[in-house]
Structures are given as structure tokens and as C-alpha cells.
Amino acid sequence: MKESAQKIEMDLNRGDFSSLVRSLTPLLDKLLEHDKAKAEYLLRQFDLLTLDNMPDWGHILHPVATEIIRQTENGNVKFFDNEDFSWIKEAESLYSEALSEVLLALTQEENIPAFQEIQNEQTYLTSDDKWKVIVLKGYGESIEDNIALFPSTMKLLNNIPGWVSAMYSILKPGKKILPHTGVYNGLLRYHLGISVPEKCAIQIEDEVQGWENGKSLVFDDSFEHSAWNESDKTRTVLFVDFLRPLPFPMDILNKWLVLNIFSQSDFIQNAKKNFYKYDSFQKEQVKLIG
């Protein structure tokens, strides 16, 4: 008997993985029909999870979920076809409204925090003030003061199924973001070009794509990637992480991991604390609107 999504989710919240494993078994049999030993190994990892080692669940399940996702139909795609996402046309139709909000925000760019001021662990990646961010939502936590300043952007975001994080990413002239990898392939990244000069691009392994104003890119940031702005103007994109579409029951496990397990990691919790340190942006923006 096929378990319901609701039952699996309820069981996961109680620390019971049995209904998930029952539903996951036929999926792995299909995805890994050529490698039964790997399928059995992945399923055995759920036996390691107990209420006593709950703080370690993320470390145990991260490689398991990552490997299962890699085995799915689009698990190794780097840049996705926009036609795969029905909501993209609606998002792009709101570009002009989002642009107006961003242009106003950029009039007081000096109050916008640098990326590493939000995520302190990222100083190896960037340590200057040439990559700035306006965070609207991070790992499921809404930054209400910022959200209030971007109503059109929020209308756009709320059309994206399963979005969990969003910010405006601002690269100043000459900025290069070094090659790095995202933490988990259960999220996909969406970029909407907002203000994009020439000589700006993103590279994932050996594939390079440029942004365009009002146009979308969807990619898997768990592959090594880098980005640059070699122009003399500022580049701004809307930057969104959303839950990767996955077959049942991986979609249930993936959502639960992102919102309940990985979001509790020290890396994420430290970033959340920093969301609220930089309130000068909101105060000055309210004056401009007001």
C-alpha cells in the first residue's frame, strides 16, 4: 500500500522513517536497477537514525539525499531549460515593477551589507564590499522589514513553488566570485536579470551563461561555479533558492530536510542572526518611500 505524503511527513516529524523507507524502496529499485548494492546501502543509512543522535541527522542524510537526487532524471543537469518551469513567464512579466523597486534601493547602496557580513563563513569567497545583498527571505525565515519595501518583488516570488530563500545580489564593477560549490542539490537556484551590463557571466564547470535584463536562468549550484562583472557598471539579479522538483517520496524528504534539518545547522543559524544586524538599509529606504 502506497503511503500518503501526509503520513510520511507526520512520521518524519516524529522521528519515524519507516513509512518513508517503504515508499523510497521502489523508487531506488527503479533509479538504481543497475546497482542494487548502492540502493541497499542508501536505505540502510536510515537505520542509523535514532532520537539519541538527532543532532547528527543532517550529516547522515545529506550524502544520502544528494546521491539519490543525482540518480533522478535531471540530477546531473547544470543549466535548466526555462520551459521546464511554468511560473517563469509570470515572473518575467513582473520584471519592470521589480526593477523600479531595486533602482530606488540602490540610491542608498552604502547602507546595503556585503555578502560576507551576512554569511561570515564566506570570507574565503569574498572579503570586500563589491558583492552586496538585500535579503528578503533566508532558509525559510522572512525578513519582514525588507519584504515591506519590495511588494512587487514579493508578488513575483510568491508565484515560485517551494521558494525558501531570496535576495537581490549586487556585483559592483570588476568583482569576480571565485569558483565554489553550493551545499545541497535539493535546491535549485533561480536568477532573474534586473540590471545587467555587458561583460557579466556565470560559469558552471565548463558551461558559461550570461544574464539578460528581464530574463531567467535556473541552475544547480551544487556544481562548482563562479561569476564575474568585468564591466564598469553594477550588475543586479534577483537570486532565489527553491525546492527542486523530485519524484515521490523524495519530494517529501527533500522539503523536510531543507526546512527542518539543514535550516538548523550552525551555518544557517549564524546567517539568520546577521539578517537583523543591518537595519540602516530599511530605515533609509522607508524615508525614501515615505
C-alpha positions as CSV (number, residue, x, y, z in Angstrom):
1,M,0.0,0.0,0.0
2,K,1.4,3.4,-1.0
3,E,1.9,5.7,1.9
4,S,0.4,9.1,1.7
5,A,2.5,12.2,1.6
6,Q,0.8,13.5,4.8
7,K,1.5,10.3,6.7
8,I,5.2,10.3,5.7
9,E,5.6,14.0,6.7
10,M,3.9,13.3,10.1
11,D,6.1,10.3,10.7
12,L,9.2,12.3,9.8
13,N,8.3,15.0,12.3
14,R,8.0,12.2,15.0
15,G,11.4,10.8,14.0
16,D,9.9,7.7,12.4
17,F,11.4,6.9,9.0
18,S,9.6,3.6,8.3
19,S,6.8,4.9,6.0
20,L,9.4,7.0,4.1
21,V,11.7,3.9,3.6
22,R,8.7,1.8,2.4
23,S,7.9,4.3,-0.3
24,L,11.5,5.1,-1.1
25,T,12.4,1.4,-1.8
26,P,10.6,1.1,-5.1
27,L,11.9,4.4,-6.3
28,L,15.5,3.4,-5.6
29,D,14.9,0.0,-7.2
30,K,14.0,1.9,-10.3
31,L,16.7,4.6,-10.2
32,L,19.4,2.1,-9.3
33,E,18.3,-1.0,-11.1
34,H,21.9,-1.3,-12.3
35,D,23.4,-1.0,-8.8
36,K,21.3,-2.9,-6.2
37,A,24.1,-2.7,-3.7
38,K,24.1,1.1,-3.7
39,A,20.3,1.1,-3.3
40,E,20.5,-1.2,-0.3
41,Y,23.4,0.9,1.2
42,L,21.4,4.1,0.9
43,L,18.3,2.5,2.5
44,R,20.4,1.1,5.4
45,Q,21.5,4.6,6.3
46,F,18.0,5.3,7.6
47,D,18.6,2.6,10.2
48,L,21.3,4.7,11.7
49,L,18.9,7.5,12.7
50,T,17.7,7.5,16.3
51,L,16.3,10.1,18.6
52,D,19.5,9.9,20.6
53,N,21.6,11.0,17.6
54,M,19.2,13.6,16.2
55,P,21.8,16.4,16.1
56,D,23.7,14.1,13.5
57,W,20.7,13.5,11.2
58,G,21.8,16.3,8.8
59,H,25.3,14.8,8.5
60,I,23.9,11.3,7.9
61,L,21.1,12.3,5.5
62,H,22.9,14.9,3.4
63,P,25.1,12.5,1.4
64,V,22.1,10.0,1.1
65,A,19.7,12.6,-0.3
66,T,22.4,14.1,-2.5
67,E,23.2,10.7,-4.1
68,I,19.5,9.9,-4.7
69,I,18.9,13.2,-6.3
70,R,21.9,12.7,-8.6
71,Q,20.3,9.5,-9.8
72,T,17.0,11.2,-10.8
73,E,16.2,12.1,-14.4
74,N,17.6,15.7,-14.3
75,G,20.1,15.0,-11.4
76,N,23.2,16.0,-13.4
77,V,21.8,19.0,-15.3
78,K,23.7,22.2,-14.7
79,F,21.6,24.8,-16.5
80,F,17.9,24.0,-16.9
81,D,15.5,24.8,-19.8
82,N,13.2,27.6,-18.7
83,E,10.3,25.7,-20.4
84,D,10.5,23.2,-17.6
85,F,9.1,25.8,-15.1
86,S,5.7,27.1,-15.9
87,W,6.0,30.0,-13.4
88,I,8.9,31.7,-15.2
89,K,6.8,33.6,-17.7
90,E,4.8,35.2,-14.9
91,A,8.0,36.0,-13.0
92,E,9.5,37.7,-16.1
93,S,6.3,39.7,-16.7
94,L,6.9,41.4,-13.3
95,Y,10.4,42.5,-14.2
96,S,9.7,46.2,-14.8
97,E,8.0,46.5,-11.4
98,A,10.9,44.7,-9.6
99,L,13.4,46.9,-11.4
100,S,11.7,50.1,-10.1
101,E,12.0,48.8,-6.5
102,V,15.7,47.9,-7.0
103,L,16.6,51.2,-8.6
104,L,15.2,53.0,-5.6
105,A,17.1,50.7,-3.2
106,L,20.4,51.3,-5.0
107,T,20.2,55.1,-4.4
108,Q,21.5,54.3,-0.9
109,E,23.8,51.4,-1.7
110,E,26.2,52.4,1.1
111,N,23.7,51.0,3.6
112,I,23.4,47.6,1.9
113,P,25.5,44.9,3.6
114,A,28.2,43.0,1.9
115,F,27.6,39.2,1.4
116,Q,30.1,38.1,3.9
117,E,28.6,40.4,6.6
118,I,25.5,38.1,6.3
119,Q,27.4,34.8,6.0
120,N,30.6,35.3,7.9
121,E,31.9,31.9,6.8
122,Q,32.1,33.1,3.3
123,T,35.1,35.4,3.7
124,Y,37.2,32.9,1.8
125,L,34.9,33.7,-1.2
126,T,34.6,37.4,-0.9
127,S,36.1,39.9,1.6
128,D,35.5,43.3,0.0
129,D,32.3,45.4,-0.4
130,K,31.8,44.6,-4.1
131,W,29.2,41.9,-3.6
132,K,26.2,43.2,-1.7
133,V,22.9,41.6,-0.9
134,I,19.4,42.7,0.1
135,V,18.0,39.6,1.8
136,L,14.2,39.1,1.7
137,K,14.0,35.6,3.0
138,G,16.7,33.2,4.2
139,Y,16.2,29.5,4.6
140,G,12.5,29.9,5.3
141,E,12.9,32.9,7.6
142,S,11.3,36.1,6.3
143,I,12.9,39.5,6.8
144,E,9.7,41.4,7.2
145,D,11.2,44.9,7.3
146,N,12.8,44.2,3.9
147,I,9.8,42.5,2.5
148,A,7.6,45.5,3.2
149,L,9.9,47.5,0.9
150,F,9.5,45.2,-2.1
151,P,5.8,44.4,-2.7
152,S,6.2,43.7,-6.4
153,T,9.2,41.5,-5.9
154,M,7.2,39.6,-3.3
155,K,4.4,39.1,-5.8
156,L,6.9,37.6,-8.2
157,L,8.4,35.4,-5.5
158,N,5.1,34.0,-4.3
159,N,4.5,32.6,-7.7
160,I,7.6,30.4,-7.4
161,P,6.6,27.0,-5.9
162,G,8.7,26.0,-2.9
163,W,10.9,29.1,-2.7
164,V,12.8,29.2,0.6
165,S,15.4,32.0,0.1
166,A,15.6,35.2,-1.9
167,M,17.8,38.2,-2.1
168,Y,19.0,40.8,-4.6
169,S,22.6,40.1,-5.5
170,I,24.6,43.2,-6.4
171,L,28.0,42.8,-8.1
172,K,29.9,46.0,-8.4
173,P,32.3,46.7,-11.3
174,G,35.3,44.5,-11.5
175,K,34.0,41.9,-9.0
176,K,34.8,38.2,-9.5
177,I,33.3,35.5,-7.4
178,L,35.8,32.6,-7.1
179,P,34.8,29.0,-8.0
180,H,32.8,27.4,-5.2
181,T,30.0,24.8,-4.7
182,G,26.6,25.1,-3.1
183,V,25.8,23.0,-0.1
184,Y,22.9,20.8,-1.4
185,N,21.4,19.8,-4.7
186,G,17.9,19.5,-3.3
187,L,17.6,23.2,-4.0
188,L,17.8,24.8,-7.4
189,R,18.8,28.4,-8.0
190,Y,16.8,31.0,-10.0
191,H,18.3,34.2,-11.3
192,L,16.2,37.0,-12.9
193,G,18.4,39.6,-14.6
194,I,17.4,43.0,-13.2
195,S,20.2,45.4,-14.3
196,V,22.8,43.6,-16.3
197,P,25.6,45.4,-18.2
198,E,27.8,43.6,-20.8
199,K,30.8,41.5,-19.7
200,C,28.9,39.7,-16.9
201,A,28.5,36.0,-16.8
202,I,28.2,32.8,-14.6
203,Q,30.2,29.6,-15.3
204,I,29.3,26.2,-14.1
205,E,32.1,23.8,-14.7
206,D,32.7,24.2,-18.4
207,E,29.4,25.9,-19.3
208,V,29.1,29.7,-19.4
209,Q,25.8,31.7,-19.5
210,G,25.2,35.4,-19.4
211,W,22.3,37.2,-17.8
212,E,19.9,39.4,-19.6
213,N,17.5,42.1,-18.3
214,G,14.2,40.5,-17.6
215,K,15.3,37.0,-18.5
216,S,15.7,33.9,-16.3
217,L,18.4,31.4,-15.5
218,V,17.8,28.2,-13.5
219,F,20.8,26.1,-12.4
220,D,22.1,23.6,-9.9
221,D,24.6,25.5,-7.7
222,S,25.9,22.3,-6.2
223,F,28.2,22.0,-9.1
224,E,31.3,24.2,-9.0
225,H,30.5,27.7,-10.3
226,S,31.9,31.2,-10.5
227,A,30.6,34.6,-11.6
228,W,32.1,37.9,-12.7
229,N,31.3,41.5,-13.6
230,E,34.0,42.8,-15.9
231,S,32.1,45.9,-16.8
232,D,32.2,49.5,-15.4
233,K,28.6,49.3,-14.2
234,T,26.8,47.5,-11.3
235,R,25.1,44.1,-12.1
236,T,22.0,43.2,-10.1
237,V,20.0,40.0,-10.3
238,L,17.2,38.5,-8.2
239,F,18.6,35.4,-6.5
240,V,16.2,32.7,-5.4
241,D,16.6,29.2,-4.0
242,F,13.6,26.9,-4.4
243,L,12.9,23.2,-3.7
244,R,13.9,21.0,-6.6
245,P,11.0,19.2,-8.2
246,L,11.5,15.5,-7.4
247,P,9.6,12.2,-7.6
248,F,7.6,10.9,-4.7
249,P,8.7,10.4,-1.9
250,M,12.0,12.3,-2.4
251,D,10.0,15.5,-2.7
252,I,8.7,14.9,0.9
253,L,12.1,14.1,2.3
254,N,13.7,17.0,0.5
255,K,11.3,19.6,1.8
256,W,11.6,18.2,5.3
257,L,15.4,18.2,5.2
258,V,15.6,21.8,4.0
259,L,13.1,23.3,6.3
260,N,13.6,21.2,9.4
261,I,17.1,19.7,9.5
262,F,19.5,21.7,7.3
263,S,18.0,25.0,8.4
264,Q,19.1,24.3,12.0
265,S,22.8,23.9,11.1
266,D,25.2,26.4,12.7
267,F,26.0,27.8,9.2
268,I,22.3,28.7,8.6
269,Q,21.6,29.9,12.2
270,N,24.6,32.2,12.2
271,A,23.4,33.8,8.9
272,K,19.9,34.2,10.3
273,K,21.3,36.2,13.3
274,N,23.1,38.5,10.9
275,F,19.9,39.3,8.9
276,Y,18.8,41.6,11.7
277,K,22.1,43.4,12.3
278,Y,21.9,45.7,9.3
279,D,18.8,47.8,9.8
280,S,20.1,51.1,8.4
281,F,19.1,49.9,4.9
282,Q,15.4,49.5,6.0
283,K,15.4,52.8,7.9
284,E,16.8,54.8,5.0
285,Q,14.6,53.1,2.4
286,V,11.5,53.9,4.4
287,K,12.5,57.6,4.3
288,L,12.8,57.4,0.5
289,I,9.4,55.7,0.1
290,G,7.8,57.7,2.7
